[in-house]
Amino acid sequence: MTTQTFVLPDVGEGLTEAEIVSWRVSPGDRVAVNDVIVEIETAKSLVELPSPFDGTVGEILAAEGTTVAVGAPIITIVGDDRATDASAPSGSPVTVGQTEHGAPSEPPAGEGSVLVGYGTGGHVQSRRRVVRQAHQPGSEARERVAASVGVIAKPPIRKLARDLGVDLADVVPTGPAGDVTRDDVLKHAEQASVFRNIQTPDWGTVREETIPVERGAGAASVTPVVAAAAPVPPADEEREETIEVKGVRKATSSAMVRSAYTAPHVSVWTDVDATRTMELVKRLKASPDFADVKVSPLLIMARAVIWAVRRTPMVNAAWVDTDHGAEIRVRRYVNLGIAAATPRGLLVPNIKDAQDLSMRDLARALEKLTLTAREGKTQPADQQGGTITITNIGVFGMDAGTPIINPGESGIVALGTIRQKPWVVDGEVRPRYVTTVSGSFDHRVIDGDGMSRFIADVASILEEPALLLD
């Protein structure tokens, strides 16, 4: 028997610690490679970690609710000698995630990761042999799954397949354990859209452009001066509740303070007659091509923002402080962030290269992003690299706001609630669906005329979505 130690890995976002939320196994439980054994919370999201070993759970080294540093051991698994590296002596300990000197292992060039969230250094060969053995046709786990359901897929994926009329036996699985993923089902069910002609025009071959900022023109980075907080008396335990700031809330508060005190925010807004947007949403909902996706005014808003960004690219730029001074980095692509309120706090996942998506593909991406965020399953990579953000405060009944810019971006747009109001049309007062589009922008990057033109462009699309056909 070999005792194998699993250390907390860096899940790919460069974080230094994570909190153990819940263990899915107990000492004595039998686990196979890629079985989920623990759920952790990083500063950005909840992440499920699969087992890199096949064997029996030995000792749980980190209790639920504790914060563990990356590289610290969290569990031991006792495995059969034949399931581990043949070069390792029987009974010798094996540690995943570290080199023989205890340092985090680096993946060799050209090799991918064996398991989700783990690098390929260290004991790659032994882990790959375990994976092959665990998924041989004669293995006990595989036979049990094949006999009961025939295809490896989680219950939510099976429900999605039923809703879309997809036979899972026809779907090519791409999951790490040979399982069918949500993307596999959606890709299989994809149909041609009548809106394929609504494509964002060519954005060019250069994805980013750097504009140097001359010294003396506000280029020097400014360290914010924040007054020290007044002493806080001890909490009245009978009438007050103290909530520890950690996880998503800690990361959000740090990012918002950094943004508020480094980027000079300017906000603008305008009222819009969104009646034709509501009519388009109604038509799309009735279209067979959109029958399996959620359609809402947020979809039209997203298309409007992407269209307006191309006309005013500076709202999609970023202020970057370097050793040589400040630069403005203009992105010729849109990673569209969507602010999402979740039980664990604010998350801002983004849709990568949203400018390349058709209306239907964008609707699918928005639906997937929203569902994943609500379930607390948003991955760290999905929250990185955003270029501009939309916050839909209308779902809370709010008309407008002055949102704080997501760090690394220069603009955030808010969509207010859409309700019927009296509106003057051709000299007559008529009931129309009216909303307010507002936004906050980094005044170091974009001037008043640019941000005003951008908000006006977004409003013009909501007023007349047919402009997207241009």
C-alpha positions as CSV (number, residue, x, y, z in Angstrom):
1,M,0.0,0.0,0.0
2,T,1.2,3.5,-0.8
3,T,0.0,6.6,1.1
4,Q,-0.5,9.4,-1.4
5,T,-0.8,13.1,-0.2
6,F,-2.9,15.6,-2.2
7,V,-1.8,19.2,-1.6
8,L,-4.0,22.2,-2.4
9,P,-3.2,23.2,-6.0
10,D,-3.2,26.6,-7.6
11,V,-6.4,26.4,-9.6
12,G,-5.0,28.5,-12.4
13,E,-5.6,32.1,-11.1
14,G,-2.4,32.7,-9.2
15,L,-4.1,32.8,-5.8
16,T,-2.2,31.9,-2.6
17,E,-5.0,30.4,-0.4
18,A,-8.5,29.0,-0.4
19,E,-11.1,28.0,2.1
20,I,-12.3,24.5,2.6
21,V,-16.1,24.7,2.1
22,S,-17.2,21.1,2.3
23,W,-15.7,17.6,2.0
24,R,-17.5,15.2,-0.3
25,V,-15.7,12.2,1.2
26,S,-14.9,10.7,4.6
27,P,-12.1,8.6,5.9
28,G,-12.6,5.0,4.6
29,D,-14.5,6.0,1.5
30,R,-13.4,4.5,-1.8
31,V,-12.5,7.1,-4.5
32,A,-11.5,6.9,-8.1
33,V,-9.5,9.3,-10.3
34,N,-11.5,12.4,-11.0
35,D,-14.2,11.8,-8.4
36,V,-15.0,15.2,-6.7
37,I,-13.6,15.0,-3.2
38,V,-13.8,18.6,-1.9
39,E,-15.3,22.0,-2.6
40,I,-13.1,25.1,-2.0
41,E,-13.8,28.8,-2.2
42,T,-11.1,31.0,-3.6
43,A,-11.3,34.8,-3.6
44,K,-13.3,34.6,-6.8
45,S,-15.5,31.5,-6.9
46,L,-16.4,28.0,-5.7
47,V,-14.3,25.3,-7.2
48,E,-14.7,21.5,-7.0
49,L,-11.5,19.6,-6.9
50,P,-11.3,16.0,-8.2
51,S,-9.1,13.3,-6.8
52,P,-5.8,12.6,-8.6
53,F,-5.6,9.1,-7.0
54,D,-7.5,5.9,-7.0
55,G,-7.8,4.3,-3.5
56,T,-9.3,4.7,-0.1
57,V,-9.5,8.0,1.8
58,G,-7.0,7.9,4.7
59,E,-6.9,11.2,6.7
60,I,-8.5,14.6,6.1
61,L,-5.9,17.1,7.0
62,A,-7.9,20.4,6.6
63,A,-11.2,20.9,8.3
64,E,-14.2,22.6,6.7
65,G,-14.2,26.3,7.2
66,T,-10.4,26.6,7.5
67,T,-8.2,28.7,5.1
68,V,-5.4,26.7,3.6
69,A,-2.3,27.9,1.7
70,V,-1.6,26.7,-1.8
71,G,0.8,23.7,-1.5
72,A,-0.4,22.6,1.9
73,P,-1.5,19.0,2.3
74,I,-5.3,18.6,2.6
75,I,-6.0,14.8,2.3
76,T,-4.2,11.5,2.1
77,I,-5.4,8.5,0.0
78,V,-4.2,5.0,0.4
79,G,-3.9,3.3,-2.9
80,D,-2.9,-0.1,-4.3
81,D,0.7,-0.3,-5.3
82,R,-0.2,-1.3,-8.8
83,A,-2.2,1.9,-9.3
84,T,0.8,4.1,-8.6
85,D,4.1,4.8,-10.3
86,A,6.0,1.5,-10.8
87,S,9.3,3.4,-10.1
88,A,8.1,4.4,-6.6
89,P,9.0,1.9,-3.8
90,S,6.0,0.1,-2.2
91,G,4.8,2.0,0.9
92,S,6.6,5.3,-0.1
93,P,4.5,8.5,0.1
94,V,3.5,10.2,-3.1
95,T,2.6,13.9,-3.2
96,V,0.7,15.5,-6.1
97,G,1.4,19.1,-6.9
98,Q,5.0,19.3,-5.8
99,T,8.4,18.3,-7.0
100,E,10.7,16.1,-5.1
101,H,12.1,19.2,-3.4
102,G,8.7,20.4,-2.3
103,A,8.3,23.3,-4.8
104,P,5.2,23.5,-7.0
105,S,5.7,21.5,-10.2
106,E,5.7,23.2,-13.6
107,P,4.1,21.6,-16.6
108,P,6.6,20.5,-19.3
109,A,6.3,22.3,-22.6
110,G,3.7,20.8,-25.0
111,E,1.8,18.8,-22.3
112,G,-1.7,19.5,-21.1
113,S,-3.0,19.0,-17.6
114,V,-4.1,15.6,-16.5
115,L,-6.9,16.7,-14.2
116,V,-8.9,19.9,-14.0
117,G,-6.9,22.5,-12.1
118,Y,-3.6,20.5,-11.8
119,G,-0.4,21.0,-13.6
120,T,1.4,18.2,-15.4
121,G,4.7,18.3,-13.5
122,G,5.8,15.9,-10.7
123,H,4.1,12.6,-11.0
124,V,2.6,13.0,-14.4
125,Q,3.4,9.5,-15.6
126,S,2.0,7.8,-12.6
127,R,-1.2,9.9,-12.7
128,R,-1.7,9.2,-16.4
129,R,-1.3,5.5,-15.8
130,V,-3.9,5.7,-13.0
131,V,-6.3,7.5,-15.4
132,R,-6.0,4.8,-18.0
133,Q,-6.5,2.0,-15.5
134,A,-9.5,3.7,-13.9
135,H,-11.2,3.9,-17.2
136,Q,-10.5,0.6,-18.7
137,P,-13.6,-1.1,-20.1
138,G,-13.3,-3.8,-17.4
139,S,-13.1,-1.5,-14.5
140,E,-15.8,-1.9,-11.8
141,A,-16.8,1.8,-11.9
142,R,-17.1,2.0,-15.7
143,E,-19.1,-1.3,-15.8
144,R,-21.5,0.0,-13.2
145,V,-22.1,3.3,-15.0
146,A,-22.5,1.6,-18.4
147,A,-25.0,-0.9,-17.0
148,S,-27.2,1.8,-15.4
149,V,-27.2,4.7,-17.8
150,G,-24.8,3.9,-20.7
151,V,-23.4,7.4,-20.9
152,I,-21.5,9.3,-18.2
153,A,-23.3,12.6,-17.6
154,K,-24.5,14.5,-14.5
155,P,-28.2,14.8,-13.8
156,P,-28.4,18.5,-14.8
157,I,-26.8,17.6,-18.2
158,R,-29.3,14.8,-18.7
159,K,-32.2,17.2,-18.0
160,L,-30.7,19.7,-20.5
161,A,-30.4,17.0,-23.1
162,R,-34.0,15.9,-22.5
163,D,-35.2,19.5,-22.8
164,L,-33.4,20.0,-26.1
165,G,-34.4,16.6,-27.5
166,V,-30.8,15.4,-27.6
167,D,-29.9,11.7,-27.5
168,L,-26.8,11.5,-25.2
169,A,-25.6,8.4,-27.0
170,D,-25.1,10.6,-30.1
171,V,-23.0,13.2,-28.3
172,V,-19.2,13.1,-28.4
173,P,-18.0,13.6,-24.7
174,T,-15.2,16.0,-24.0
175,G,-15.2,15.9,-20.2
176,P,-12.0,14.9,-18.2
177,A,-13.5,11.6,-17.2
178,G,-15.1,10.8,-20.6
179,D,-18.3,12.5,-19.4
180,V,-20.7,14.6,-21.5
181,T,-20.5,18.3,-20.6
182,R,-23.1,21.1,-20.9
183,D,-21.1,22.5,-23.9
184,D,-21.2,19.1,-25.6
185,V,-25.0,19.0,-25.4
186,L,-25.4,22.6,-26.5
187,K,-23.0,22.2,-29.4
188,H,-24.8,19.0,-30.6
189,A,-28.2,20.8,-30.4
190,E,-27.0,24.0,-32.2
191,Q,-29.1,25.0,-35.2
192,A,-28.7,27.6,-37.9
193,S,-30.0,31.0,-36.9
194,V,-32.0,33.4,-39.0
195,F,-29.9,36.1,-37.5
196,R,-26.6,34.8,-38.8
197,N,-26.4,38.0,-41.0
198,I,-26.3,40.1,-37.9
199,Q,-22.5,39.9,-37.4
200,T,-20.2,42.5,-35.9
201,P,-18.1,44.0,-38.7
202,D,-14.5,43.0,-39.0
203,W,-12.5,44.2,-36.0
204,G,-9.2,43.9,-37.8
205,T,-6.1,41.7,-37.2
206,V,-4.6,43.8,-34.4
207,R,-6.3,42.8,-31.1
208,E,-4.6,45.5,-28.9
209,E,-3.0,48.9,-29.4
210,T,-0.9,50.7,-26.8
211,I,-1.0,54.5,-26.6
212,P,1.8,56.0,-24.5
213,V,0.8,58.8,-22.1
214,E,3.3,61.6,-21.8
215,R,4.6,62.4,-18.4
216,G,3.0,65.5,-16.9
217,A,-0.3,64.7,-18.4
218,G,-1.6,62.8,-15.4
219,A,0.6,59.8,-16.2
220,A,2.1,59.4,-12.8
221,S,0.3,56.8,-10.7
222,V,-1.4,58.3,-7.7
223,T,-1.5,56.5,-4.3
224,P,-4.9,57.3,-2.8
225,V,-4.9,58.9,0.6
226,V,-7.6,57.4,2.7
227,A,-8.4,58.7,6.2
228,A,-8.0,56.2,8.9
229,A,-11.2,54.6,10.1
230,A,-12.5,55.7,13.5
231,P,-12.3,53.1,16.3
232,V,-15.3,50.8,16.3
233,P,-16.7,49.8,19.7
234,P,-17.2,46.1,20.5
235,A,-20.3,44.5,18.9
236,D,-23.4,44.3,20.9
237,E,-23.9,40.5,20.6
238,E,-27.6,40.7,21.5
239,R,-28.5,43.2,18.8
240,E,-25.7,43.0,16.3
241,E,-24.2,40.3,14.0
242,T,-20.6,40.2,12.9
243,I,-19.9,38.8,9.5
244,E,-16.3,37.9,8.7
245,V,-15.1,39.4,5.4
246,K,-13.6,36.6,3.3
247,G,-13.8,34.8,0.0
248,V,-15.8,36.6,-2.8
249,R,-16.8,39.5,-0.5
250,K,-13.2,40.2,0.5
251,A,-12.0,40.2,-3.2
252,T,-14.9,42.4,-4.3
253,S,-14.4,45.0,-1.5
254,S,-10.7,45.2,-2.3
255,A,-11.4,45.6,-6.0
256,M,-14.1,48.2,-5.6
257,V,-12.0,50.3,-3.2
258,R,-9.0,50.1,-5.6
259,S,-11.1,51.2,-8.5
260,A,-13.0,54.0,-6.7
261,Y,-9.8,55.6,-5.4
262,T,-7.6,55.2,-8.5
263,A,-9.9,55.8,-11.5
264,P,-11.6,59.2,-11.6
265,H,-15.2,58.1,-12.3
266,V,-17.6,60.2,-14.5
267,S,-21.2,59.1,-14.9
268,V,-23.7,60.0,-17.7
269,W,-27.2,58.7,-18.5
270,T,-30.1,59.2,-20.8
271,D,-33.7,58.0,-21.1
272,V,-34.7,55.8,-24.0
273,D,-37.9,54.7,-25.7
274,A,-37.3,51.0,-25.7
275,T,-40.6,50.0,-27.2
276,R,-39.1,48.5,-30.4
277,T,-36.6,46.6,-28.3
278,M,-39.5,45.0,-26.4
279,E,-41.2,44.2,-29.7
280,L,-38.0,42.5,-30.9
281,V,-37.7,40.5,-27.7
282,K,-41.3,39.3,-28.2
283,R,-40.6,38.2,-31.8
284,L,-37.4,36.4,-30.9
285,K,-39.2,34.5,-28.1
286,A,-41.7,33.3,-30.7
287,S,-39.0,32.3,-33.2
288,P,-38.3,28.5,-33.4
289,D,-34.6,29.3,-33.6
290,F,-34.7,30.9,-30.1
291,A,-37.0,28.3,-28.6
292,D,-34.3,26.7,-26.5
293,V,-32.6,29.9,-25.2
294,K,-33.6,32.7,-22.9
295,V,-34.3,36.0,-24.6
296,S,-34.5,39.2,-22.6
297,P,-33.8,42.9,-23.1
298,L,-30.3,42.2,-21.7
299,L,-29.5,40.4,-25.0
300,I,-30.3,43.5,-27.1
301,M,-28.4,45.6,-24.6
302,A,-25.4,43.4,-25.0
303,R,-25.5,43.6,-28.8
304,A,-25.9,47.4,-28.5
305,V,-22.8,47.7,-26.2
306,I,-20.7,45.6,-28.6
307,W,-21.8,47.7,-31.6
308,A,-21.2,51.0,-29.7
309,V,-17.7,49.9,-28.6
310,R,-16.6,49.5,-32.2
311,R,-17.6,53.1,-32.8
312,T,-16.0,54.4,-29.6
313,P,-13.1,52.0,-28.9
314,M,-11.7,54.0,-26.0
315,V,-14.5,52.9,-23.7
316,N,-13.0,49.4,-24.2
317,A,-9.5,50.5,-23.3
318,A,-7.5,50.2,-20.1
319,W,-5.2,52.5,-18.2
320,V,-1.9,50.6,-17.5
321,D,0.8,51.9,-15.2
322,T,4.3,50.6,-16.2
323,D,7.9,51.2,-15.1
324,H,8.2,53.7,-18.0
325,G,5.0,55.6,-17.2
326,A,1.4,55.2,-18.0
327,E,-0.1,53.7,-21.1
328,I,-3.6,53.3,-22.6
329,R,-4.2,49.8,-24.0
330,V,-7.0,49.8,-26.6
331,R,-8.5,46.4,-27.1
332,R,-9.9,45.5,-30.5
333,Y,-12.1,42.8,-29.1
334,V,-14.8,42.7,-26.5
335,N,-14.7,40.4,-23.5
336,L,-18.2,41.4,-22.2
337,G,-18.6,41.3,-18.5
338,I,-22.0,40.7,-16.9
339,A,-22.3,41.7,-13.2
340,A,-24.1,38.9,-11.4
341,A,-25.5,39.0,-7.9
342,T,-25.0,35.5,-6.3
343,P,-25.6,34.2,-2.8
344,R,-21.9,34.5,-2.1
345,G,-21.6,38.1,-3.4
346,L,-20.9,40.0,-6.6
347,L,-19.3,38.1,-9.5
348,V,-18.4,39.6,-12.9
349,P,-17.8,36.7,-15.4
350,N,-17.3,37.7,-19.0
351,I,-18.0,36.4,-22.5
352,K,-14.8,36.0,-24.4
353,D,-14.7,37.6,-27.9
354,A,-18.3,38.6,-27.7
355,Q,-17.9,40.6,-30.9
356,D,-17.7,37.4,-32.9
357,L,-21.0,35.9,-31.7
358,S,-24.3,35.9,-33.5
359,M,-27.5,37.0,-31.7
360,R,-28.4,33.4,-30.9
361,D,-24.9,32.5,-29.8
362,L,-24.8,35.5,-27.6
363,A,-28.1,34.5,-26.1
364,R,-26.7,31.1,-25.3
365,A,-23.6,32.6,-23.7
366,L,-25.6,34.9,-21.5
367,E,-27.8,32.1,-20.4
368,K,-24.9,29.8,-19.6
369,L,-23.0,32.6,-17.8
370,T,-26.0,33.6,-15.6
371,L,-26.9,30.0,-14.6
372,T,-23.3,29.1,-13.8
373,A,-23.0,32.3,-11.6
374,R,-26.2,31.6,-9.7
375,E,-25.1,28.1,-9.0
376,G,-21.8,29.5,-7.6
377,K,-19.8,27.5,-10.2
378,T,-18.2,30.4,-12.1
379,Q,-14.5,29.5,-12.8
380,P,-11.7,32.0,-12.1
381,A,-10.7,32.1,-15.7
382,D,-14.3,33.2,-16.7
383,Q,-13.8,36.3,-14.5
384,Q,-10.5,37.4,-15.9
385,G,-9.7,39.5,-18.9
386,G,-12.9,41.6,-19.1
387,T,-12.9,44.7,-21.2
388,I,-16.2,46.4,-20.4
389,T,-19.1,45.4,-18.1
390,I,-22.9,45.6,-18.1
391,T,-24.9,45.6,-14.9
392,N,-28.6,45.0,-15.2
393,I,-30.0,46.9,-12.2
394,G,-33.4,47.0,-13.8
395,V,-34.1,43.5,-12.5
396,F,-34.2,45.1,-9.0
397,G,-36.6,47.8,-10.1
398,M,-33.9,50.5,-10.2
399,D,-34.1,53.2,-12.9
400,A,-30.4,54.3,-13.0
401,G,-27.2,54.3,-11.1
402,T,-23.5,55.3,-10.9
403,P,-21.8,51.9,-10.9
404,I,-18.1,51.4,-10.0
405,I,-15.9,50.4,-12.8
406,N,-14.5,46.8,-12.7
407,P,-10.7,47.0,-12.2
408,G,-8.8,46.7,-15.5
409,E,-11.6,48.3,-17.5
410,S,-12.6,51.8,-18.3
411,G,-16.4,51.6,-18.5
412,I,-19.4,50.0,-17.1
413,V,-23.0,50.4,-18.4
414,A,-26.2,50.0,-16.4
415,L,-29.6,49.1,-17.8
416,G,-32.5,50.4,-15.8
417,T,-35.9,48.9,-15.4
418,I,-38.2,49.0,-18.4
419,R,-41.7,50.2,-17.7
420,Q,-44.5,52.0,-19.5
421,K,-44.5,55.8,-19.2
422,P,-46.0,58.7,-21.1
423,W,-43.7,59.6,-24.0
424,V,-44.1,62.2,-26.8
425,V,-44.2,60.6,-30.2
426,D,-44.8,62.8,-33.3
427,G,-46.3,65.5,-31.1
428,E,-48.6,63.2,-29.2
429,V,-48.3,61.7,-25.7
430,R,-48.4,57.9,-25.9
431,P,-47.7,55.1,-23.5
432,R,-44.2,53.7,-24.4
433,Y,-41.8,51.3,-22.8
434,V,-39.1,53.6,-21.4
435,T,-35.8,52.8,-19.7
436,T,-32.6,54.7,-18.6
437,V,-29.1,53.8,-19.8
438,S,-26.4,55.0,-17.5
439,G,-22.7,54.4,-17.3
440,S,-19.5,55.2,-15.4
441,F,-16.2,55.8,-17.2
442,D,-12.5,56.3,-16.3
443,H,-11.9,60.0,-17.2
444,R,-8.2,59.4,-17.6
445,V,-8.9,57.2,-20.6
446,I,-12.0,58.7,-22.2
447,D,-13.3,62.3,-22.4
448,G,-16.8,63.5,-22.0
449,D,-17.6,63.6,-25.7
450,G,-16.5,60.0,-26.2
451,M,-18.5,58.6,-23.2
452,S,-21.5,60.7,-24.2
453,R,-21.4,59.4,-27.8
454,F,-21.1,55.8,-26.5
455,I,-24.1,56.0,-24.3
456,A,-26.0,57.8,-27.1
457,D,-25.1,54.9,-29.5
458,V,-26.3,52.3,-27.0
459,A,-29.6,54.2,-26.6
460,S,-30.1,54.5,-30.3
461,I,-29.9,50.7,-30.7
462,L,-32.4,50.2,-27.9
463,E,-34.7,52.7,-29.6
464,E,-34.2,51.2,-33.1
465,P,-32.6,47.7,-33.0
466,A,-32.8,47.6,-36.8
467,L,-29.6,49.7,-36.8
468,L,-27.8,46.4,-36.0
469,L,-28.4,45.3,-39.6
470,D,-26.0,48.0,-40.8
